[in-house]
Amino acid sequence: MASSSSSSYRYQVFLSFRGKDTRLNFTGHLYEALRAAGINTFIDDDELPRGKAIGDELLRAIQGSRVSIIVFSKCYGDSSWCLDELVEIIKCRRTVRQIVLPIFYDVDPSHVRKQSGSFGEAFGNHEKRFASDLERVMQWREALTEAANLRGWDLRNFLNGHEAKFIKEIVKSVSKELNCTNLFVARYPIGIGSRVRAMNSMLDVEPNDKACVGIWGMGGVGKTTIAKAIYNQTYDGTFDGRSFLANVREKWSQPKGPVLLQEELLSDILKSEVPVGSVDRGINLIEERLSCLKLLILVGDVDHIDQLNALARHNAWFGPGSKIIVTTRDEHVLKQLELFSCYAFRRSYPNKEYSDLSRMVVDYCGGLPLALEVLGSFLYGRSTAEWQSTLKKLKRSPQKDIKKALQISFDGLEDDEVQSIFLDISCFFLGMNKDYVELILDGCELDATTGINILLERSLLTIREKNELMMHDLLRDMGRELVQEKFRKEPGKWTRLWSPEVVSDVLSKKTGTKYVEGLTLNVEEAKKVSFSTKAFVKMQRLRLLQLNHVQLNGSLEYLSQDLRWLCWHGFPREFIPNNFYLGNLVALDLQYSNLTHVWEEPKLLEKLKILNLSHSRNLRKTPDFSYIPNLEKLIMIDCESLEEVHDSIGQLKKLVLVNLEGSSLKKLPKSFGKLKSLITLIFSGCPSFENSRDSDLWPSRIMTRLVPTWLKELYFIQCNMTDDAIPKDLESLPSLEKLKISKSNVHNLPNLDGLSHLKEFVLDDCDRLESIPDLPTKLKHICVVRCGQLKRFPDMSRMSDLYFFGLFDFANLVGVPGLNKLLTKSVRELFLLNFRVFLLWENENTSVYDDFVGGENVREYALISRDEEDTWIGSERAPTSHSSDEESYSSDEEFYMSDEESSGGENVREDATTLRDEGILGLIPKELEQATLLKKNLLLKD
């Protein structure tokens, strides 16, 4: 089925065609084939209700489609209607990245591209008929040229003109465009390779023979991981369909589970909803509808023969060449010694004196990767005596209880503080920013930095992208189980309360006690609940409190005076009352509040470090900052009524971040320039920002008058700044490390070369920007996105430390000087999407390959190009090397090339030697470790 990314589109495919040429033959057959494949396709005679304005309907249909297929036929150019459609399609391609696929049906692509032949005759008539509107005719010509330069299909040179096979290939390629994602396998796929090869040898039978292979093992040993790896590798377009039925054991036990699984299988293959009704009817439908199709089916976690009988009872149910993979549980344990050794010894095998002990631990863990990771990390660097002691504890755990095994690592945390940090995170802070959590826990008089590092070393905690704290569900559940252990039936005595049902019960019955240290209740805004503040009377040790969209009735004086973290989204009052003691508070998060001003009367809060009042739409002014002297972060996003920042902000000697995105500020106090520690300043979406040139917020004055020269991060986002608004004195910020300008109307930027400490430079949606000045040579990260008028980059050959270089969507870029030299230096990640390949290099006759092979450091790349010769280059997997020997290239490489002579031909795959001789292969880095193709537009295959 189409991926979820297409769910925001009205149609998946729009068909543009000349009715009298192809409506009753090719296009009609193509439309039916697309619909049969479950692809929601627009065709004008079926979709337009009578009486509607056809022009408006077609316009909305084009704009609401993810893919447009243009069927060029001999009379296509005669129709002004078709040509207007084409102009709108090309516009959508440029503005919303619509995928456009041309088909040349009995017409020469060069006639379309150059408006010659039948298209030339048509345009001779158009220029007479529309003599008063020649600009419209020129738009048609440009659209035809651009469309004909795209990769597509030429029926005359494809499959000997066999229309049925031709349509089948088109449907297959469109399906891949709409859904080309593979299954996630594993972060560390250790030990998978050999098993995948063994499985593939079992599946590698004669092309038309059927094969069914089973994988047995206990839960967690990696059966599904192996099956998914095979699933990803095997599917290469030779199958008519595929389906991955995951967690069959679990789904089978749910209401209507068997029927839903049968429907899932049919839907995956047939690309449409197929009501089943009963298991017996489902069996008949599977056999009837799938028996002629070559399929790849993975049935995961089967635990009863009835499940196979209902889903894949017999090979006869599926067509010739079908492959079925079934995973099921057993006591068999797969080898996991290598994975365990990676954590216990930091290499792939155990030390000699630990060999037997290692095998005993692996045997106990039953091959479960999480247990191997946690115990391996726990035992790292410990003596054999400590290993033996750990094994004794494991043997005392009944039935190899994995939670008991994990708890050994928790019990091994000698410091009670580290255990407390683990429990706090498992109950309250998963998914939150590490720095934010450290600050809160430090405020609880815990050494959070050291504690979190210990948890990371022991694999009891991980950090994912955006610096977020995460842990495995089993570890989280173990932590929460430990909290309940002493008073299982008395949740009011638990140290931490996190379950919505339990919290609601404790607050309603007022059973909370002095043992409670943390409580969280996160309610949807539409389902606000209320409790009495007296429910908190006995919780005097409460230090962590989250009450999102909860109403508390009564005096807030009953809440603990020991609070360190208060997160109360939707705070219902207009101000914080005097009797609410917050003297120990470290972080105050009152997003989406009803505040008009912060305090009833200001009170000294010396410990407060983070104040987040974002989305408080009624808030008119900031608090008096002299009462919160140690504030480090001020976040006031989307405070649309905010009119002033208190002058006392200049007294905040520790303030490092100010985020005023979306405010209506007219000015900043002059004391703003006294912020000695300010690192990050974000102005974003400030409507008054650009309308008051006499204001102290007018950008050209910000640098010299308001912004401290030691600022490290500066963001201008959606401020609609023009050339004279960009600060001319940006170089007066010698410490600046990050600069981002987004959604700006600037044509040119001021000099940036003097920002010697600048490390990250981002431009995003600056539609009118024409040039970029010389950049600092020590930049590590350059990303420029959707700057459509940008024509030329500064010389990149001087960049010595650049790690990431990304250019995305450029229609007019005519060169990146020095790019070939840049890629032989420090670049690790290169992304060039939608650009002209032959214009990126200073001398197109120079062998790019000769200059580029030194770029062995590049780790990740994507090259998606559009140029006048329609050359598309990409690789889904890394080449093994770039030696002159053709056989040295990995069989996984994919290089495709089409030009005017072979724009739809059968022989579009070129061998490595030809590509190297053409100077194209030089674009692919030597010894690439990971190649990521972000957008799979390689449709022309042999």
Secondary structure, DSSP 8 states (H G I E B T S, - for coil): ---GGGGG-SEEEEEE--HHHHTTTHHHHHHHHHHHTT--EE-HHHH--TTS-HHHHHHHHHHTEEEEEEEE-TTGGG-HHHHHHHHHHHHHHHHH--EEEEEESSS-HHHHHHT-HHHHHHHHHHHHHTGGGHHHHHHHHHHHHHHHTS--EEGGGSGGG-HHHHHHHHHHHHHHHH--------SS-TTHHHHHHHHHHHH---TT--EEEEEE--TTSSHHHHHHHHHHHH-SS-SSEEEEE--HHHHHTSTTHHHHHHHHHHHHHHSS-----SHHHHHHHHHHHHTTS-EEEEEEEE-SHHHHHHH---GGGS-TT-EEEEEE--S-----HHHHHHHHTSSSS--GGGHHHHHHHHHHHTT-HHHHHHHHHHHTT--HHHHHHHHHHHHHSGGG-HHHHHHHHHHT---HHHHHHHHHIIIIITTSBHHHHHHHHHHTT--HHHHHHHHHHTTS-EEEGGGEEE--HHHHHHHHHHHHSTTTT-GGG-SEE--HHHHHHHHHHT---TT--EEEEE--GGG-EEEEGGGGTT-TT--EEEEETEEEES-GGGS-TT-SEEE-TT--SSSB-TTS--TT-SEEE-TT---SSSBSS----TT--EEE-TT-TT--B---GGGSTT--EEE-TT-TT--B--GGGGG-TT--EEE-TT-------GGGGG-TT--EEEEES-TTTTT-TTSTT-HHHIIIIIS-TT--EEEEES----TTTS-TTGGG-TT--EEEEES---S-----TT-TT--EEEEES-TT--B-----TT--EEEEE--TT--B----TT-SS--EEEEE--SS----TTHHHHTTTT--EEEEEEE-GGGSSS-TTS-HHHHHTT-TT--EEEEEE--TT------SS--S---S-GGGS-TT---B---SSSTT-S--B--HHHHHHTT-GGGS-TT-S----SS-------
